[in-house]
């Protein structure tokens, strides 16, 4: 969309024009289609695929805006290497976005994962405005511009040139100050999404905005607004403050056939993740005595299937080569496969390896500490275990050599290592949150779905060093989004340490990551526990060092947890099709293939 002044615009009432808003979200440093974890071409289109589709759609329409909704800089080995200084400026994602011609963007929670200095340095190279309305410095000054007003030359239906002023505001989850407390504490403060958006939208309209679009790095959640609401799209739409919303954060796709929108009269798109989709909002405007108003609107998603854009491929060649050299650095060897296909139904060697690495690191750091005599446990969750990531989103490392890419595959996030002091009561509460991953199962019935599809696998903490059983016939203590829905005895049974039942007043140390230690994932027990130790080293670096030191690895699944028996009852566990390459493991766990889901997951029957 042109930015230079055109000839004097005709301002007759009744004139019409259409604005096309294209949007991406949650690209997570997926620049090319390459899968760096597998060291091979992948299926996710990345920004290079999106760029091809953008150019195609621009060629077929007037008055096109291109916006990004954040979580852009983190989420792949390329993003990690850029943060470590291994690529240089400009950041390859920012350079590519400049080339594609983005008009504006916001930042998401993961863009803060590497700290404020990195964030500011990378954003400084953007040739488009990057806005954020609900994150401020401690003195109240905005961390980034809260909004921008794009004054654009547009073309009306009758071919006459017009001027349109489009306000863009951005908002991010206020929980960033908890999730990245080690990097952000004392440096920023956050404000609620809806209130911030309303205030900034009003400012934009006072400045003459004809339209206001919210880049809302937040998903679909509760209908009612509340302090600290993480997924606030519904109350934001209901507020009437904005004319269109680009949603994100939860990696879902919207609209869908079951939820075509609009939401409270507002067009909303949520374009998936990793470049899977490009969102499109069409706004039909008509001029009347009060200026431009929206007459009709429509939202849709384009699934990205175009080949990579040649300009982006050329532009990213050097950083791609640097990333390949980085991920191929050898670390060691494993004599057993490391996979997560069954990590939500049984103990997992891959998680056990991470627990071994973090426990060993914590013991060294705790040497001489006054609390080092306390039992040390390790809480680890499977980050790649299907879900919204799809049937191919699993870790599947064969026996053999291990390199940097394998450590990144096992531990995808740049969280740092932390140690908490917890009570036995805290541990039980922690595990009840984990046990909410499962649907409530009715005894004596067959074919029941085991996993709650809304529950994220990265919240399924297995606490190594304990033993316990999970009763899936009991109601879950919390919903998938962490709200308490049941206050009864819960699902955790026979909780023990070294064969002795855990009492509420027992005391332990738990090594975990910085996200969980701050209560990330709605783990209240972690949030209110005492922080004993906070390392600046990432868990992934801890894991890589352990692999190099302890190879050859012979990881085995610790006997930590299992389901309580439910005679005469079978459930369906959905996993990736790659599980079929691990038939011996499937047989040992009692899993029997039982067809395929519509999404392409392998359905497996499991007798409880």
N, C-alpha and C positions, 0 to 999 in steps of 0.2 A: 504494500500500500504506500503510495507516494507520501513523502514528508515535506516536499517543497511547496510553497504557495502556488496556486493555480490562478487563472484569470478570475475576476470578480465573480463570486458564486451567485447564481440565481436563487432567490429565496421564496419562490411562489408556494403558497399553501397547497397541499395535496400532492406535492412531489413525493416520490417513493425511491428508496434505494435499499440494497441488501448488503449486509456486512457478513462475511464468512470468517469465523474465528476457528483456527486450527490450533490444537493443543497437544502437548506431550506431558507426561508425568512419570516420575520414578524410573528414569533411564538408568540410574545407578552405574554410571561410568561404563555402560555398554555402548561403546563407540562403533565397533564393527560387529559382524556376525560371528566373530571368532569366540569359541569357548576356551578360555585360558585354563580352566580347571581340567579339561580333557586334552588340551593342546591339539585341538582340531577345529575345523569349521563347525559352527553351531547352528541352532535353529532360531535363536532370538535375533530379530532384525537389527536391533541397536539403532543408534542415530543415523548410521549410514543408510539403512533401509528406509527409515522415516524420511530422510532427506529426499530420496527418489520420489516418494509419494507426495511430499509437499510440493516439489517442483511440478509434478503432474497436475495436482489440484489447482495450483496457482495459475497454470496455463489455461484452465477452463473457467475461471471466475474473476470478477472484479472485486476490489475492496477486501482483500484478504489480510488478516492478522495472524501471526504465528506466536504462540505463547508457550512457556514452559512452567511447570508447577512444582519443581524442586525435587530433591533427592537425586541430584544430577552428578555430583562429584565423587561419590563413594559407592562401592558395591561390586567392584571387580578388581583383579590384580593390576590392571592398568591404572585404576583410580588409586590403589594403595601405593603403587610405585611413584605416581605423580606426587602424592603426599609426602613420600620419603625423599623427594628431591631427585629422583632418578630419571626424570624426563625433562624438567625445566619449564620455563614459562614461554608462551601462555599454556595454561592447562589444556590438554588435548580436547576435552569436551567443550570448553569455552571457545577455543579456536574453531572447532567445527560448527558450533552454534552461530558464531559470527559469520562464517561462510554461508550457512543456510539462510541467514537473514532473519533471526528471531527479532520480534518487536519488543518483547518484555518478558520478564521471568520473576519468579520468587525462589526462595530456598526452602528445603525441607529439613526435617530433624537430622537426617544422616549427613547433611552438608556441614553440620557442626562437629562431626566425629573427629576431625583432625585439628580442631582448635580455631580460635578467632583470627589469629595472624595468618594462617594458611587461607582461611576463607576470604579475608579481605584481599590478600595478595592475588588470589585466583580471580575473584570477581572484578578486580581493577582492570583486567584486560578485556572485559566484555564491552562490545560496541552497542549494547542495548541496555536499557534500565533494568535493574534488579531491585525489587521492592519487598518490604516486610513491615507490616503495620503493628505487630503485637510483640516485638522483641526490642527492648530499649537498653541503653546503658544505665548504670545505677543512678546517674544524675538526671535521668528522664529523657536525655537526648536519644534520638532514634539510632539504632545500630546501623541500619540501612535506610535509604529513603522509604518512607511509609507507603508512598504511592507515586504514580506518575500520571501526567495528563498528555496523551498523545494527540497532537493536532494534525489531522490527516486530510490530505486531498483525496476525495472520493468521487465516484461517478454515479449519478442518479440513473434511474431506469430510462429516462428520456435522453440520456447522453450528456446532460449538462454537468459541469464541474461543481462540486459542493465542498464545504468544509465540515468535518465532524471531529468533535473532541471526545476522546474515549479515555475514561479514567480506569486505571489498573491498580488494584491493591493486592497485597499478599499477606497471608497469615499462615502460621505454622503451629504445631502442637505446643502448648505451653509447658509440657513435661520435659522439654529439652534441658531445662536447668537441673532436672533430676537425672535424666538419662546420661548426660555428659557433665555431671557435677564436677568431676575432677578438672575439666577444662573450662567450664563456664561459671562456676560458683564465684560470686563477688564481681563478675565482669558484666553480666547481663541480668535483666529481669524480664519476665514475661507477663502478658496480660491476656484475658480471655479472648477467644477467637471472635465470637459474635459481637461483643461490645466493641472490640477494636475495629472490626469491619464496619459496623454501623457508624462509628465516629468518623472513620476515614472516608467512607462513602459520602457522608454529609459534607465533608470538607471539599471533596472533589466536585460535588454538585454546586457548592457555593462558588467554586472556581470556574464554573461554566461547563462541566462535563455533560455531554448529551447522553452518554451511556456510562455505566460503571460495571466492570467485570472483576469478579473476585477470583484470584488464584489462591485456592484454599487447600493447602497441603494437609488435608483432613478427610476422613471418610464418612460413610453413612453410619450413624449411631443412634443415640437417643433423640426422640422428638423434642423433648424439653431441654432448654439450655440449663447449664449448671456450671458453677465455678470449676475451672480446670478441665472442662469437657474436651476430650481428645478428638473425638470424631463428631464434628459439629455442623456438618453440611445441612442436616434437616432444619435445625433452628435458624441457621443463617438464611436459608431459602425462605423460611416462614417470616423472617424479620422484614422482608420487603425492601431491604437496604440496597440490594444489588440487582442488576438486570440479567446476569448470567454467572454461572459458577463452573470453574474447572476444579474438580475434586481429585484426591490422590491418597497417598499414604498407606492404604490398606491393600494395595495391589489388586483391587477388583476392577471389573469392567462395567461401565454404565454409559448409556442405557442398555437394557437387555429386553428380549421379548416379554419377559415377565414384569419388567419394571421400565416401561418405555418413557416415563416422564410426561410432562415436566413435574418438578417437585415444588409444590405450593405455588404453581404458576411460573416457576423459574426454570429455564433450560439448564441442565447439568450434564456434563460429560466427565467420566473418569476413565482415561485411556490406558488401563492396564499397567504394565510395567515392562522394563527392558526394551521398550520400543515395540511391544506387541501390537499396539493399536495407536492410531492417530484420531483424536477427538475432533469433531466438527460441530459447531453451533452456528446456525444461520438465523440472523436477526433481520426481519423485514421491517423497515422504518418508513414512517409517513410524517411529513411536515404539517404542522398546524400552527395556530397562533402562538402556542407556547414553545415551539421548536420541534425537534425530532422526538417522536415517541414510537415505541415498539408496537407494531400491528399484529405480527405473527412471529413465532419462533419455532425452531426445530433443532433437536440434538441427535447425533448419530455417531457411531464408531466405524472407522475403517480398519479392518485387520490388515496389518502391513505384510505384504508378500512380495514387494518389489525387490529387484536386485540392488546391491549396494550402490550408492551414488559415487561415480568415478572421482569427482572432486574431493569428496571426503576420504575416499580410499587413498588418494595421492597425498592429501594433506596429513593423514595419520600414519603414513608409512614408517617414518622414523620412530615414533612412539610405540608403534606396534612391534617393530623389531627389538626395541629396548625391553619391552614387556616380555617378549618371547625369551630373550636371553636371561631375564630375571627368573621367570618361572621354571626354567630348565636347570637351574642350579641344583646339583645333587645334594641330598641330605643323608640318605641311609637306605635301609631296606626293611621290608616287612615280609615275614614268612607266611603270613595269613592274610586273606582278604579283609578289607575294611569297608563295610557298606552300612547303609542306614535303612534298608528296605523293611526291616523288622524292628526298628528301634522304638516303635510305639506299642509293640505287643510283647517284647521280650528284652532281656539284657543284651547289650550290644558291645562287641569288641571295639568298635570305633570310639564309642563314648568312654569305654574303660581306658583306652589309650590316652585320651585327653585328661581323664581323671588322674591317671598315673603321672602325667607330665605336670599338671597343676599342683598336685599334692607334693611332688618332689621339689618343685620350685618354692612352694610355700614353706616347706620344712627348712629349706636353706635360709629363707628370709626371716623365719621365726627363731632361728638359732640364737639363744641367749635372751629371748623375749620372756617377760614374766608369765605369760600365758602359754608358753610353748608346751607345758605339760598336759594341756587339755587335748582330748581326742580330736583329731583332724579329719574332717569329711570333705568331699568334693562334690559340688552340684554342677552337673553338665547336662545340656539339652541338645537334641539333634537339630541343627539349623536347616539342613536340607533333607526333608522327609515328605516330599509331595505337597499336598495341600494346594494353596493358590498358585504355587510354582509349577504345578502340572505333573504329569506322570513321569517325566524325565528328571525331575528336580530331586535327585538323591545323590548321596556320595556313594561311589562304587569304584573302589581302588583295588586292583588285583594284587595278589602276592608278587613281590618283586621290588625293583628300585623305587625309592621315594625322592621327590624333589620339592622345591618350594611350592609348586602348584598343588601338590597333594596336601601340604599343610594348610594352604588357603582353602582348599576344598573341604577339609575337615573343620576348619574354623573360619567362617566367612567374614566375621565382623572385627573391626579394630578395637574391641573392648580390652581394657586393661585388667590385670589380675588384682583381686582384693580378697581380704579375709575378714569375716565377721564372727563375733561371738554371739551365739544363739542359745536359747534354752530348749529343753525337750518340747515344751509347748509350742515354741516357735517352729521347730522342725515339723511337728504334726500339722500346723497351719500351712506351712510351706508345701508340704506334700499333698494336703487337701486341695490346694490350688492346682497342683500338677494333675491330680486324679480327676479334675473336672474336664480333662480331655475326652473322657468317654461318655457316651450316651448311657442313660439308665437302661439296664437290661432286665427284661421280664423272664424269670425262671421258667424253664419248660418249653420255650419257644425256639424256633429255628430261623436262621436268616436275618437276624437283627443287625442293623448297622452298629459297629462298635465305636467308631470315632465321631465326635462332634465336628462337622466340617468347618465350623466357625472358629475352632480352637487352633491356634498357631503352634506348630511343633516346637518352635524355639522357646515356648513356655512349658514344655514337658521336661522338667528337671528330674534327673535321676540322681539321688544323693548317695554316692558311693561311700562305703564304710558302714552303712546301715543295712538292715534287712527289714522288709515289710511286704504286706500283701494288700491288694486293692480289691474292694468289694464293689463290683459294677452294678449290683442289684440295688445298692443304696443310692439315694439322690445325691447329685453333685452339690458341693458346698457353694461353688461360685458358678456364674455363667462364663461363657467364653471370654467376655470382655471384662471379667473380674468382679462384677457386682455380686454381692452375697445374696443367694437365693434360698439357702437352707441353713439353719442354725443347729441342726441335730448332730448326732455323733459322727457323721461323715463316712468316708469310704476307707480310710487307712486302718488296717488291722495288723496286730502282731508286730508293732514297731519295736525294733531291738537293735542294740549295739553290742557286738562281740557276744551274742547269745543272751544278753541281759535286757529285759524290757526297759524301754526309755521312759523315765519319769518326767513329768512336766518341769520339775526344778533342776533336772540335769543340765550341765553346761557343756557346750561343744564349740569348736571352731569350724567354720565352713569356708572353704576356698571357692570363690565364684568369680563372676566378672563384674565390671563396673556398672553395666546396665542393670543387672539383677540386684546388685548391692544398693542401688538407688531406688529399688522398688519397681523397676521396669517390668512390664508384664502384669502389673497389679499384684505383686507379691508384697503384701503388707508386712509379713513377718521379716522379710529382708530389709524393708525400708526403715523399720524402727529398731533394728538390731545395732549393736555397737560395732563400729568399724575399728578393727584391730590393726590392719595393715593395708596400705594402698600402694601398689607398685605402679610405676610409670610404664612398665613393660607390657606389651600386649600379650594376650593369651596365645595368639598365633605365633609370636616370636618365642614364647616359652615352649610351645609345642615343637617348633622347628628345632630348637636347641636340644630338646629331649630326644627327638628322633635321631639327630646326629650323634648324640652321646650314647644312646642305649641300643643302637642297631647292632645286630639284626633283631627286629622286634618280633615277639611272639604273643601278640595281644589275645586275651581271652575274655569272654563276657563274665563279669563278676556276678555271683549269685546274690543280687541286690533285691529285686522285687519280682513279684508274680501275681497273677490274678487269683482271687479266692475261687475255689471250685464251685461251679453251678451245674449240678447234674442235669442231664437231659436238655442242655442249652447249647446252641451254636450261634456264633456271631459271624459277621462278614467284615474282614479287614481289607481295605483297599490299599494297594501298594503299586510300585512301578513295574512295568513289564520286564525290566532288567532283573527282577527277582527270580525269574525263571532260570537264570544262569546259576542260581544257588539252590538247586533242588535238594541237596543233602541237608542244608540248613532248614529249608522249608519242612522237610519230613521230620527232622528232629524237633521242630517246634509244633508239629501237628497241624500245619497249614496245608489245605487242599485247594488247588485252583478251582474257581467256580465262575468262569466267564469274565466278561469285561464290562466296565462302567461306560456310560456315554462319553465321559471325559477321557477315556483311554487307560484308566487304571485297571490293574489286575485285581479281580475280586478273589479273595481267599477265605474259605470257610475254616473256622476255628472252633473246636469243641471246648467249652469251658469246664 
